[in-house]
């Protein structure tokens, strides 16, 4: 029985996701597999490649033949070079782990409340404390501006033309 290491397609239309499988060469592409040895998701950035290295090494040692696509994937992970005795390739790009939304929300809430321990976030409450006395000083200035504005309104009202006619109320 000829054994192949190949890709089994999964996923949706225009969103392929593959499993790397060991299967009999006579089975269908998406047919029954002997063993699942990894995953490959090409649409992610960077592509997700996870391979069970020791199982792939076992199957290669007993004569399983990788398809061309799987051989390229194994070259990227270094399993093909390990099997052939060649030097290892450079490491793969790996996406940064995503923070959960609750952690992000809690960190933002702490920084907004001024409870955070980080120095960059601890400067924000100091600015709020410094801004509070300025706001108290700004209130009398605003009232003075309002007092200055009232005579201007009266002066404008006295100089405005009377729509009923000149001196209609003056008699």
C-alpha positions in Angstrom: 0.0 0.0 0.0 1.4 3.4 -1.1 1.0 6.0 1.7 1.0 9.7 0.9 1.2 12.8 3.1 -1.1 15.3 1.6 -3.6 18.1 2.2 -7.3 17.5 3.0 -9.4 20.5 2.1 -11.8 21.9 4.6 -13.3 25.3 5.2 -15.8 27.4 3.2 -15.9 28.7 -0.4 -13.0 31.1 -0.9 -11.7 30.4 2.6 -9.6 27.2 2.3 -8.3 25.5 5.4 -6.4 22.3 5.1 -5.4 19.4 7.3 -2.1 17.7 6.7 -3.0 14.0 6.6 -1.4 10.6 6.0 -3.6 8.6 3.7 -3.6 5.7 1.3 -2.7 7.1 -2.2 -5.9 5.5 -3.7 -8.4 7.4 -1.5 -10.2 10.6 -2.5 -8.7 14.0 -1.7 -11.2 14.6 1.1 -11.6 10.9 1.9 -10.6 8.8 4.9 -7.2 9.4 6.4 -4.9 7.2 8.4 -3.7 10.0 10.7 -4.0 13.8 11.0 -0.5 15.3 11.4 -1.1 19.0 11.1 -3.0 22.1 9.8 -2.4 24.7 7.2 -4.5 27.9 6.9 -3.2 30.0 4.0 -5.7 32.9 4.3 -4.4 34.0 7.7 -1.6 36.6 7.9 0.9 35.2 8.5 -0.3 31.7 7.4 -0.9 29.3 10.2 1.2 26.1 9.9 1.2 23.6 12.7 2.8 20.2 12.2 3.3 17.2 14.6 6.9 16.9 13.8 7.6 13.5 15.4 4.7 11.9 13.6 5.8 13.4 10.3 9.3 12.1 10.8 8.0 8.7 11.6 5.8 8.5 8.4 8.7 9.8 6.3 11.0 7.2 7.8 8.6 4.4 6.9 8.3 5.5 3.3 5.4 7.9 3.1 5.7 10.3 0.1 4.7 13.9 0.6 2.8 15.7 -2.1 4.5 18.8 -3.6 2.4 21.2 -1.5 3.1 19.3 1.7 6.8 19.1 0.9 6.9 22.9 0.6 5.1 23.2 3.9 7.6 20.8 5.5 10.5 22.7 4.1 9.1 25.9 5.8 8.8 24.2 9.2 12.2 22.4 8.9 10.8 18.9 9.0 11.9 18.1 5.5 15.5 19.3 6.2 15.6 17.3 9.4 14.5 14.2 7.5 17.1 14.8 4.7 19.9 15.9 7.2 20.2 19.4 5.9 20.6 22.6 7.9 17.4 24.1 9.4 15.6 27.0 7.7 15.0 30.4 9.3 12.1 30.4 11.8 8.5 31.0 10.6 6.6 34.3 11.2 4.2 33.9 14.0 1.2 36.2 14.7 1.1 37.9 18.0 -1.4 36.5 20.5 -4.6 38.5 20.6 -5.6 40.0 23.9 -9.1 39.2 25.1 -11.6 42.1 24.9 -12.2 41.9 28.6 -8.5 42.5 29.4 -8.4 45.5 27.0 -11.6 46.9 28.5 -10.3 46.5 32.1 -6.9 48.1 31.2 -8.7 51.1 29.6 -11.1 51.4 32.6 -8.1 51.4 35.0 -6.3 54.0 33.0 -9.4 56.2 32.9 -10.0 55.8 36.6 -6.3 56.6 37.4 -5.7 53.2 39.1 -3.2 51.8 36.5 0.4 51.0 37.6 2.1 51.9 34.4 4.0 55.2 34.3 2.5 56.4 31.0 -1.0 55.9 32.3 -0.3 57.4 35.8 0.5 60.8 34.3 -3.1 61.2 33.1 -4.5 61.6 36.6 -1.8 64.2 37.4 -3.0 66.3 34.4 -6.6 66.1 35.7 -5.6 67.3 39.1 -3.6 70.2 37.6 -6.5 71.0 35.3 -9.1 71.2 38.2 -7.7 74.4 39.8 -7.5 76.1 36.4 -11.2 75.3 35.9 -12.0 76.9 39.2 -10.1 80.0 38.2 -11.7 80.1 34.8 -15.2 80.4 36.3 -14.8 84.0 37.6 -13.2 85.0 34.2 -16.2 83.5 32.4 -18.6 85.5 34.6 -16.6 88.7 34.0 -16.8 88.0 30.2 -20.6 87.6 30.6 -20.8 90.9 32.6 -18.9 92.6 29.8 -21.2 91.1 27.2 -24.4 92.4 28.8 -23.7 96.1 28.3 -22.8 95.3 24.7 -26.2 93.7 24.2 -27.9 96.8 25.6 -25.8 99.1 23.5 -26.7 97.1 20.5 -30.4 97.1 21.4 -30.4 100.9 21.8 -28.7 101.5 18.5 -30.9 99.1 16.6 -33.5 100.6 14.3 -37.1 100.3 15.5 -39.1 98.1 13.1 -42.4 99.9 13.8 -40.9 103.3 12.7 -38.8 106.0 14.2 -40.0 107.1 17.6 -43.3 105.3 17.6 -43.0 104.5 21.3 -41.2 107.7 22.2 -44.4 109.9 22.4 
